[in-house]
Each structure stands twice: as C-alpha cells, then as structure tokens.
C-alpha cells in the first residue's frame, strides 16, 4: 500500500487560493471550515517587507497527536488508506480534544457561529442528518472516513480527497494531473493548482516524484520538533513560519 | 446534632425552591438554545474550541476532588478534628461532581454516543478516556464511602479500605485531569509535568471554600447553631489549613507567572503579559479572589472570625473560577497556525448560553445539597469525636 504524501513548493505558490476554493467545492465545506487554506505571513517593513504564502492542508502526520488523544478512536490513522488520518463521524462525540492536540490548527467544528452572514445552514437546511444540504453536493459520502457533509456535533478535516485517491490504480508512484488517465484521482487542491506548486505521490516509493523533490530540493516539514512527522513537505524559501507577534498597541 | 441545621426548616424549603426554579430556568434556556441553534449558541469556535463550559466543568470537578481530599484527612490520615465535616465533604463532593458532569454533557457534540463508543473502543492512549474511568470510579467510591459512614461504620476495616480506595481514586482523577492539559506539548502555556500538583492544591482550596460556605449556610451563618467539635474545627485547624493552601496556591501562580514571563516563547509569555495580566477581570480575580483572602487568613484573630471565613470562601469561589477560566482559555488564545488571518491574540467572551450552563451547574449543586441536608444527617460524626472534643470545645467557646 502506498503512503500518500504531498509536496508544496513555496517558490511557486502565488497565494491565489484556488486550492482553497477547489477544496471547499469538492468537499462542500462551510465558510471558515477551510480544510485547505493558504495562510500568509508578513515580516519586516516597507520597502523591504516580505510576504510568505503557506498553503496548509491536514498534515496526515505519521505520529498524529490528534489520534492519541481521541477518547473514542473516532480519529484514526488508516495505514491501509495510505496513512491518511480520518474522523469517523459515527464515533465522534464532539469533545474537541483533537482540535486542542493538533499543532497545525487544521481541524474544524463547523457547529459554531457562522463566519459569514447569512448563515448557509439557514439558507440550505440540513437533511439526512447533514449539518447543511447545498443544492449541489459531491455524491461521495463515507461517514466512517469523514467524507461528505458532516452531521452536527462532530469534527471535520482534510482527507487528502480519499474518495478520489482511493480509486487510483495500485502501485501508482505519483498522482499527477498532467497525466490524463490519472487526473481524476488527484486531490482537488493539487489538480487545480495553476502554478503547479503541489505534487502528490507515494512517500514509500523511492522513485516517486515527491520523494525526488524532497531529496533534491531539501524538503522540510512544519513544526518538525513536535514529533508529529507530517506527510506533507514544503520546498523553497518561506517554509520558516515566523513566531507569533501581537498587533502593535496604539 | 442536626437540630440546628436551618436547611431542615423553612429556610431549606425556600432555598430548595429558588435553586430548583433557577435550575429549571437555566436548563430550559440552555436546551432551547442548543435545540434551535446547535453549538452555534456558544461563542467557542474552531480557534478557541474549549470555552466557559469546559472551565466550569474543570472548576466543579476539581472542587469535588478537593472535598474528597479533605475527607481523606480524618479517614485516611487520622486527623480526627476533621470528623465533623467528613459527611458534608463527601456529599458535597458527590453533588459538585454530578453538577460538573451535567455541564460537560451539554457541552459535548454527541453526549449519548459516548455511552457506547468509549467502552467499545477502549482508547487507553487518551487521557480523556482515563478521565471518564477515574471520575466514574471516584463517584462510585464517594457513594460507597458515604453509605458506610451513613450506616455508622466510621472505623471498620471495610470503611477504612473504602476510604483509602476513594483517596487514590481522587488523586488519579484530578491528577489525570491536569494531564489532559499538562501533556499538550503543542499548547506550551499548559505543558507542565507538575500541573497535577497545582491542580491538587487549587482543588483543595476550592473544596475548602465550598465546605466553609455550605457549612455556615447550613447553620444559618451562626456558630451558635453548630456542634462543639465543628466550632472547634472552624476556630482552629480548618482556617489555618485554608490559609496555608491559599498561600501555596499563590506561590504556584507566582512560579508559573515568573517562568512564563521570562520565557522567550510567545505562546507562553504573551499569554501572561498580553492576556492574563492585561485583563482587568484577571487582575481583580487574582487580587480580590486569592491574594486578599490569603492576607485575611494570615492573622489568627481575623481568620477565626465567622464573617472573615464566609467572606474568604465567597471570594475564593470567584477567584478560583476565574483562575480556571483564564487557564483554559489562556492555552488557546495565541492563534495556532493562522498567520495573518489572525494577527492578534484571540478573544473569547462566553455567550448567554454558556453562562446559562454555569448557572445551571451551580443551581444543580445547591438543589442537591439542600436535598442532602434535609434528607440526610450530614453533620454526623463518630461518638468518639464528640466525646473527645466536645467538652474542650465547649469550654473554649464559653471562655
């Protein structure tokens, strides 16, 4: 079985948020429930200020702290699914301990105050147990893996688009949208990336493009000191996330 | 011995009625909000997932543990002077724990599901799994211990064994509760291997506040209505112990604040400098809720006065509730990986629904306690305690 990993080249990312939009459309997430987001950081002052883009999906950690803390095994790492970390919505009790334990802030409890008004949950009220039911919805549903639109009171997160990836031919080293016969199996954020800053493939295959990129371009993992060991690697300048600074007080 | 307990009279009925009305009103409001809005009725968000209901649960659970530890003083360690408050301690520990669990139940996304998914999946790696196990064991031991004492078994072998078991359960439950926070290396404000010690100490402080307040309330805020051994305790060992525990609490807060402020890590020092110390509410709760009570308890003439003790108990209620709130929220206010989307410290203010849960828990505690005072004899103590301490205390009271 493959060990799915993602490589994001920050020298190519333009911060266009197409990946964020594609993810939201593919997975029918609510505003603010950004399973995939492009964060930006700024440092320094004009005229030498810098901005850094940081696309941030779930890291699908090798040693995921969210899995360790979950009291019900609702969050689990599935080695038979490429090492993707899932949330079983039939088991989640909504204690939110995984959200506390995740170092990357990539878990969401959509049963909260809406980010934007009007509330989409009021416009498209949920049916069949869903938190909301938009008019167009991805037909893929697998609540045991947190795929689809979640019910109320559970935690949701990026699944590396497992509903697409899982259909790829066995033994495929890389899922590259440039290869026509593979493009339907590529995660939405990777497929839509215009500057081709994202790559997706098998981290267990030494010949895969993702492994070659990590090796040749010195791929790094975010917050590696936490020991979570993400399956997402970053290339290029800008992978160093500046420490938090509060807004200057007037 | 219980004839002077005003809760057995009309005052008890009045307080029971008020508590029950507040309980029903707050529960009704919370349920109506949750049914109509879901957890959007809370101001907790994906960036600050744990808000006031968790802080309330923490406060109640630790106050319960503190009362359990105080009850262990005579039952496990032989401090016989504490016999007059043992039954009230155990009953209060039970009532407060139930109240805390009720608040937690309404905070969870799917509370009933937990009844089968936790036992069926046995995730022993999770501290939260053990929290459920240890607090359930703690609750059962409290009931068992109370049943033994209620049957007059103060010194039997079984009673002592149950007392020791209960003491261990309390240590495990509250220590593990501390580690739910203390083991989170990705939340540096909480990460602390010694957090269980801090929790034990502050648990006893909040337990003592509850014990003092409810003991005086049961006796109409007058020592004249109390038995001699109880009066003796309230004029001697208990206020000294209370003062020492408050001093220890202050020391712990000071040590955490100094190490936190000194640290370069913004996820620790900014929480202290920009969130805790920058908040007038935190400042007020620290100075009025912990420092002032400690100062009041320093001199013997002050700490032995009934008025001082009641005032200190009420101030410590507020001080430690705020301490729990700022501890829980403080661990989350530095935005985690949000970049310039969130470029300031996060703010969180509890919603009306979250406040209604805190009020509901408090009203449930009062309701259960009044029922306990009316239906049970919470002032009972072994005959030997009355024989040994009664005459001396009477003499002291008349002197």
Interface residues (C-beta under 8 A of the other chain):
Chain A: X32 X33 X37 X39 X40 X41 X42 X54 X56 X65 X68 X69 X70 X71 X72 X73 X74 X91 X92 X93 X94 X95 X96 X97 X99 X100 X101 X102 X103 X104 X105 X106 X107 X108 X109 X110 X111 X112 X113 X114 X119 X152 X153 X154 X223 X226 X241 X243 X244 X245 X246 X247
Chain B: X38 X39 X40 X42 X43 X44 X45 X46 X47 X49 X50 X108 X109 X110 X111 X113 X114 X117 X118 X121 X123 X125 X126 X127 X128 X129 X131 X132 X180 X184 X185 X186 X187 X266 X267 X270 X274 X331 X332 X334 X335 X336 X337 X338 X339 X340 X341 X343 X344 X345
